[in-house]
Amino acid sequence: MIGYPKVSINILNWNKWQHLLKCLESVYQITYPNYDVVIVDNASQDGSVEKAKEWAAGKITIEGKFVQYRRECKPTSYIEYEKRDVGSGSDMEKKLSALPSVKKLIILKNERNDGAGKALNFGIKYVLDALNPGYILLLANDVVVAPNALSELIGVAMREPNAGILGPKICDYANPEGVPWSEGGLINYWTGNFIQRGPKLDKLAKGKDAVEVDWMPLNGALLSRQLLQTVGILDETFFWSLEELDLSLRAKEHSFKIMLVPESKIWHDDMSSPEYKRKFSGTRLYYTPRNQLILFRKHWRGLKLISVISFFILANFKYLFLFLLKSRNWDNLKTYARGLWDSLRGR
């Protein structure tokens, strides 16, 4: 479509089908006219794929705080691939290519959950090969997208040819007028601290239609095809968390810009809920120290590496002190220590 580069919208899903359907409903109501929607299901156990197909057939209605159900867009034609069948091609895929954006859906199914990075790469490699988009918009299944979100991102991308990663303001679904969940991110290269919200970022973004930042979360990131062909796809070593920081650092090393577009907005559900924090507390305890060390050793050099490792050691002493003072949850301590040990061993 002339003037509108093709975008593949890749939604990473793992369970939580109710969130997925809200996300889908919002995505199919965007104002941008040239896109494909791809669900990458990471071996969900809650019937997410079947629910998505029922939604596409118009059998499930979805209502939410920021999205209303549109019956006129249903039914939506879909094609479903097991991972082993991707790349085989089909007559159905050729038929889908002729349909308008709001009338087609592609579902990719992983046989098992091998981590977010590997699942995202599965989707990225598929669309680059099969759909040939100029950009890929990565979304988590628990976000709702504003109608103008993609148009705003593409508008900035068109006038900033070196922009390899662009992202929206990500608001808290439960408290949309409160502090945004993310406004891009900044890195302190001496302490190794990564921030994605707060007064500093708010001041940086205020009154601007686009601003350069250090990194962008992947639950709402627009990646250019040129970026992926230059720096490569995600590093699957990380498995869970910090893939976005690694990709952003590699982008900057190749002179790509990372841009926050405040007029583009999505709402992120579930992240601040006590249920989410309980569910992923063990995962976070293991992967946070492990992945921080992997990231530092990969990208930091010289005095900056010495500095961030020093701050990392101090932070671990602080964690140990608070553990002895308060929680004394020995299982948590073992999980945290295992993450450190596996990082040092290169696992």
Backbone torsions as a table, in degrees:
resi	resn	phi	psi	omega
1	MET	NA	121.1	-173.6
2	ILE	-61.7	128.6	177.9
3	GLY	86.7	-9.9	-179.6
4	TYR	-127.8	94.7	179.5
5	PRO	-58.8	144.6	-178.3
6	LYS	-69.5	135.5	-179.8
7	VAL	-122.6	133.4	170.3
8	SER	-100.1	123.1	178.9
9	ILE	-98.2	105.8	-176.7
10	ASN	-100.0	117.5	-179.7
11	ILE	-104.8	115.9	177.6
12	LEU	-84.0	123.9	-177.3
13	ASN	-124.5	134.3	169.6
14	TRP	-142.4	101.8	-176.5
15	ASN	60.2	-164.0	-179.5
16	LYS	55.6	56.4	-176.2
17	TRP	-62.2	-29.9	178.5
18	GLN	-61.4	-41.6	176.6
19	HIS	-64.3	-43.7	-178.4
20	LEU	-57.4	-44.1	-177.2
21	LEU	-68.3	-35.8	174.1
22	LYS	-63.5	-41.7	177.9
23	CYS	-61.1	-48.0	179.5
24	LEU	-59.4	-46.1	-179.0
25	GLU	-58.3	-41.7	-179.6
26	SER	-70.4	-38.6	-178.5
27	VAL	-63.0	-38.9	-178.6
28	TYR	-78.6	3.3	175.9
29	GLN	-112.8	12.6	177.8
30	ILE	-71.4	158.2	-177.6
31	THR	-85.6	-16.8	-179.4
32	TYR	-68.0	134.7	-169.1
33	PRO	-94.1	-8.7	-169.7
34	ASN	-128.9	91.3	-176.9
35	TYR	-152.5	158.9	168.2
36	ASP	-117.9	147.2	176.8
37	VAL	-111.3	127.5	-179.1
38	VAL	-127.4	120.9	171.4
39	ILE	-90.7	126.0	172.0
40	VAL	-106.0	102.2	-176.8
41	ASP	-91.6	123.4	-172.8
42	ASN	-95.5	61.3	177.7
43	ALA	59.2	48.7	177.6
44	SER	-61.9	148.5	-180.0
45	GLN	-112.1	7.7	-174.2
46	ASP	-111.8	15.4	179.8
47	GLY	77.6	23.4	-177.0
48	SER	-56.2	-43.5	-177.0
49	VAL	-64.5	-44.6	179.1
50	GLU	-63.5	-39.4	178.0
51	LYS	-64.6	-39.7	178.3
52	ALA	-63.0	-39.6	179.2
53	LYS	-69.1	-37.5	175.8
54	GLU	-64.1	-41.9	177.2
55	TRP	-60.8	-44.6	-179.6
56	ALA	-61.6	-31.5	178.9
57	ALA	-80.8	-4.6	-179.8
58	GLY	83.5	19.0	-177.4
59	LYS	-92.6	-12.5	179.1
60	ILE	-126.9	125.8	176.1
61	THR	-97.2	146.3	-176.0
62	ILE	-128.0	130.6	173.5
63	GLU	-128.3	147.3	179.5
64	GLY	-156.5	176.9	-177.1
65	LYS	-60.9	-36.5	-174.6
66	PHE	-120.4	14.8	-179.2
67	VAL	-149.9	139.6	177.0
68	GLN	-117.8	144.9	-177.4
69	TYR	-68.4	134.4	177.0
70	ARG	-116.3	104.8	-176.3
71	ARG	-70.5	-27.4	-174.6
72	GLU	-68.1	-15.5	178.9
73	CYS	-85.8	-3.4	-177.2
74	LYS	-108.3	150.7	0.6
75	PRO	-79.1	158.1	176.0
76	THR	-110.1	127.3	178.5
77	SER	-72.8	145.1	-179.4
78	TYR	-139.3	157.2	171.1
79	ILE	-127.6	141.3	-173.9
80	GLU	-123.4	129.6	179.7
81	TYR	-122.3	133.8	160.1
82	GLU	-75.6	155.2	-176.8
83	LYS	-57.8	-39.4	-176.8
84	ARG	-68.5	-18.5	-177.3
85	ASP	-95.9	-8.2	-177.9
86	VAL	-62.9	133.8	180.0
87	GLY	97.7	-9.6	-178.8
88	SER	-77.4	-21.1	179.2
89	GLY	76.6	159.0	179.1
90	SER	-163.6	158.7	176.4
91	ASP	-65.4	-32.2	-179.3
92	MET	-62.9	-39.9	-179.7
93	GLU	-63.0	-38.4	177.7
94	LYS	-64.3	-39.4	177.8
95	LYS	-66.1	-40.4	179.9
96	LEU	-61.8	-36.5	-176.4
97	SER	-61.6	-23.9	-179.1
98	ALA	-87.0	-10.2	-177.5
99	LEU	-83.7	153.9	174.1
100	PRO	-65.3	160.4	-174.4
101	SER	-54.9	-39.4	-174.9
102	VAL	-75.6	-1.1	-174.7
103	LYS	-117.4	17.7	-178.1
104	LYS	-145.9	148.4	-177.5
105	LEU	-148.6	137.7	176.0
106	ILE	-116.8	132.8	-179.5
107	ILE	-118.2	121.2	176.0
108	LEU	-108.0	129.8	-175.4
109	LYS	-115.1	120.7	172.4
110	ASN	-79.9	144.1	178.1
111	GLU	-75.1	-28.2	-179.6
112	ARG	-151.5	163.3	-179.1
113	ASN	-87.4	102.3	178.7
114	ASP	-104.3	22.2	178.2
115	GLY	103.0	158.8	-176.9
116	ALA	-64.7	-43.8	-176.8
117	GLY	-59.6	-45.3	-178.5
118	LYS	-66.6	-39.1	179.2
119	ALA	-67.5	-42.3	177.8
120	LEU	-61.7	-41.0	178.7
121	ASN	-64.6	-37.3	175.8
122	PHE	-55.0	-49.1	179.6
123	GLY	-67.8	-42.0	-179.1
124	ILE	-61.6	-47.4	-178.2
125	LYS	-64.1	-39.2	179.5
126	TYR	-61.8	-51.0	-174.1
127	VAL	-70.0	-35.3	178.0
128	LEU	-61.6	-37.0	-177.8
129	ASP	-82.9	-43.3	-170.4
130	ALA	-94.0	-31.7	-171.6
131	LEU	-110.7	-19.7	175.7
132	ASN	55.7	52.9	178.6
133	PRO	-80.3	157.4	171.5
134	GLY	-80.6	-25.4	-179.0
135	TYR	-142.9	154.7	173.9
136	ILE	-124.7	124.9	175.3
137	LEU	-99.0	114.4	177.9
138	LEU	-90.4	129.9	178.2
139	LEU	-129.9	144.6	166.6
140	ALA	-80.4	159.0	-178.1
141	ASN	-72.4	-16.6	-177.0
142	ASP	-104.2	37.6	172.1
143	VAL	-118.8	154.2	172.4
144	VAL	-119.3	133.8	-170.5
145	VAL	-104.3	132.4	174.6
146	ALA	-68.2	149.1	-176.5
147	PRO	-55.5	-34.9	-176.5
148	ASN	-94.8	4.9	-170.7
149	ALA	-58.2	-49.0	-177.0
150	LEU	-72.6	-38.2	178.7
151	SER	-59.5	-40.7	179.4
152	GLU	-65.6	-42.2	179.8
153	LEU	-63.7	-46.1	-178.9
154	ILE	-66.8	-36.4	178.3
155	GLY	-57.6	-44.6	178.2
156	VAL	-69.9	-40.7	-179.9
157	ALA	-59.2	-36.1	-178.0
158	MET	-69.0	-31.7	-179.5
159	ARG	-97.7	-5.5	177.4
160	GLU	-122.0	81.2	-173.2
161	PRO	-62.1	-21.5	178.7
162	ASN	-91.1	5.6	178.5
163	ALA	-77.6	109.3	-179.4
164	GLY	-92.8	-30.1	179.0
165	ILE	-131.5	126.9	176.8
166	LEU	-128.4	145.5	-178.4
167	GLY	-144.9	157.1	-179.7
168	PRO	-87.9	171.6	164.7
169	LYS	-74.2	126.2	-178.3
170	ILE	-105.0	113.2	-176.6
171	CYS	-97.6	156.7	177.4
172	ASP	-77.8	121.2	-178.2
173	TYR	-57.5	-39.8	-177.4
174	ALA	-75.7	-26.2	-177.4
175	ASN	-139.3	70.1	-170.9
176	PRO	-63.8	-24.9	-179.5
177	GLU	-92.6	-2.4	179.9
178	GLY	-82.8	-162.6	179.4
179	VAL	-63.3	127.2	179.7
180	PRO	-57.1	148.2	176.4
181	TRP	-65.9	-34.4	176.6
182	SER	-156.7	141.2	167.8
183	GLU	-128.1	61.1	-171.3
184	GLY	73.1	-150.8	179.5
185	GLY	-161.0	154.9	176.4
186	LEU	-121.8	151.5	-179.8
187	ILE	-121.4	130.7	168.0
188	ASN	-91.9	107.8	-171.9
189	TYR	-75.0	-7.4	178.2
190	TRP	-98.6	-30.5	-179.5
191	THR	-104.4	-17.6	-177.5
192	GLY	79.2	15.4	177.4
193	ASN	-82.5	138.0	178.9
194	PHE	-120.1	122.2	178.6
195	ILE	-117.0	149.0	178.4
196	GLN	-133.7	6.3	177.1
197	ARG	-155.6	167.1	175.4
198	GLY	118.8	176.0	-173.6
199	PRO	-57.8	-38.1	-176.8
200	LYS	-63.0	-46.8	178.5
201	LEU	-69.8	-37.9	179.5
202	ASP	-61.0	-43.2	178.7
203	LYS	-66.3	-39.0	-179.6
204	LEU	-63.0	-37.6	-174.4
205	ALA	-88.6	-20.6	-170.4
206	LYS	-60.5	127.1	175.4
207	GLY	77.2	6.7	-178.0
208	LYS	-113.8	146.1	176.9
209	ASP	-88.7	-12.8	174.7
210	ALA	-163.1	142.4	-180.0
211	VAL	-146.8	143.3	-179.2
212	GLU	-81.0	135.9	179.0
213	VAL	-129.2	-178.4	-176.2
214	ASP	-91.8	-29.7	-178.9
215	TRP	-158.4	166.8	-176.5
216	MET	-139.2	130.1	174.4
217	PRO	-59.7	150.5	-175.6
218	LEU	-90.4	0.3	179.2
219	ASN	-84.9	9.5	174.6
220	GLY	-166.9	41.6	-172.9
221	ALA	-106.3	132.9	174.1
222	LEU	-96.9	119.1	-178.0
223	LEU	-110.0	134.4	177.6
224	SER	-81.2	150.1	175.9
225	ARG	-60.0	-38.5	-179.8
226	GLN	-61.3	-40.6	178.0
227	LEU	-59.6	-50.8	-175.6
228	LEU	-65.1	-35.2	178.8
229	GLN	-73.6	-22.9	-178.4
230	THR	-89.7	-50.1	-173.4
231	VAL	-100.1	-12.1	-178.9
232	GLY	94.0	177.2	-178.2
233	ILE	-87.9	-165.5	-174.9
234	LEU	-72.0	147.8	176.1
235	ASP	-81.8	111.4	-174.3
236	GLU	-75.6	-5.5	176.0
237	THR	-57.6	-33.4	-173.4
238	PHE	-72.2	-32.3	177.0
239	PHE	66.5	-54.7	-176.8
240	TRP	-147.7	109.4	176.2
241	SER	85.3	147.7	178.0
242	LEU	73.8	-0.2	171.4
243	GLU	-58.0	-36.8	-177.4
244	GLU	-66.8	-35.9	177.7
245	LEU	-69.0	-42.0	178.1
246	ASP	-61.6	-45.5	179.9
247	LEU	-63.3	-41.8	-179.9
248	SER	-64.7	-41.4	179.0
249	LEU	-65.6	-39.7	176.7
250	ARG	-65.3	-36.9	178.0
251	ALA	-61.9	-46.0	-179.3
252	LYS	-66.0	-34.3	177.7
253	GLU	-63.7	-23.3	178.1
254	HIS	-105.3	19.4	173.3
255	SER	68.6	21.3	171.2
256	PHE	-83.1	145.1	175.5
257	LYS	-88.2	148.8	173.1
258	ILE	-116.2	117.4	-168.4
259	MET	-117.9	131.2	167.4
260	LEU	-90.9	133.3	178.3
261	VAL	-117.4	92.6	-172.4
262	PRO	-61.1	-27.6	179.7
263	GLU	-73.6	-15.1	173.0
264	SER	-89.2	131.3	-172.4
265	LYS	-137.5	137.3	167.9
266	ILE	-132.4	159.8	178.9
267	TRP	-115.0	129.6	-177.1
268	HIS	-104.0	119.6	-179.4
269	ASP	-93.1	158.4	164.6
270	ASP	80.8	-27.2	-170.7
271	MET	-63.6	-31.6	-176.7
272	SER	-95.0	1.0	-175.7
273	SER	-75.7	145.6	176.3
274	PRO	-57.2	-34.2	-179.9
275	GLU	-63.0	-44.0	179.5
276	TYR	-62.9	-45.0	-177.5
277	LYS	-63.3	-38.8	177.8
278	ARG	-67.1	-42.5	-175.0
279	LYS	-62.5	-37.9	-174.0
280	PHE	-109.6	13.3	-177.8
281	SER	-63.0	-44.8	179.7
282	GLY	-66.7	-41.3	177.7
283	THR	-59.6	-45.2	-179.4
284	ARG	-64.8	-41.4	-179.5
285	LEU	-61.4	-36.0	-179.7
286	TYR	-77.7	-51.2	-169.8
287	TYR	-80.7	-24.6	-178.5
288	THR	-61.7	-56.5	179.6
289	PRO	-66.8	-38.9	179.5
290	ARG	-57.4	-51.5	-173.9
291	ASN	-74.1	-30.3	175.6
292	GLN	-61.3	-45.9	179.9
293	LEU	-64.1	-40.9	177.9
294	ILE	-60.3	-44.9	-178.6
295	LEU	-63.7	-46.1	-178.7
296	PHE	-62.0	-45.2	-177.5
297	ARG	-68.1	-25.4	-178.3
298	LYS	-80.9	-37.1	-168.9
299	HIS	-117.1	-17.0	-176.8
300	TRP	-98.6	147.0	-179.9
301	ARG	-138.8	157.5	171.1
302	GLY	59.9	-138.2	-176.1
303	LEU	-62.1	-34.3	179.8
304	LYS	-66.3	-37.4	177.3
305	LEU	-65.6	-44.1	177.9
306	ILE	-59.8	-41.5	-178.5
307	SER	-65.3	-48.9	-176.3
308	VAL	-67.7	-35.3	177.4
309	ILE	-66.1	-37.9	177.3
310	SER	-62.4	-45.8	178.3
311	PHE	-66.1	-35.5	177.7
312	PHE	-62.3	-43.9	179.0
313	ILE	-63.4	-43.4	178.4
314	LEU	-60.9	-41.2	179.2
315	ALA	-63.6	-36.3	179.1
316	ASN	-71.1	-35.8	173.7
317	PHE	-63.2	-39.0	177.8
318	LYS	-62.7	-44.3	178.6
319	TYR	-60.1	-44.4	-179.4
320	LEU	-63.3	-40.7	179.0
321	PHE	-62.7	-47.3	180.0
322	LEU	-65.0	-35.2	176.8
323	PHE	-61.5	-48.4	-178.6
324	LEU	-67.3	-31.7	-177.1
325	LEU	-79.1	-35.4	-170.3
326	LYS	-119.7	-75.3	-164.2
327	SER	-76.5	-46.9	-176.0
328	ARG	52.6	37.1	175.7
329	ASN	-86.9	99.4	-172.7
330	TRP	-66.9	-30.4	177.0
331	ASP	-63.9	-42.5	177.7
332	ASN	-62.9	-41.8	-179.7
333	LEU	-63.5	-40.8	178.3
334	LYS	-63.4	-41.0	178.8
335	THR	-62.4	-45.1	179.9
336	TYR	-62.6	-45.5	-179.2
337	ALA	-66.0	-35.1	179.3
338	ARG	-65.9	-36.0	176.3
339	GLY	-62.8	-42.7	177.6
340	LEU	-63.3	-46.8	-176.4
341	TRP	-64.9	-42.4	179.7
342	ASP	-65.1	-34.0	177.3
343	SER	-65.5	-45.2	-179.2
344	LEU	-64.7	-31.4	179.0
345	ARG	-84.5	-4.6	-179.9
346	GLY	77.1	24.6	179.4
347	ARG	-87.1	NA	NA
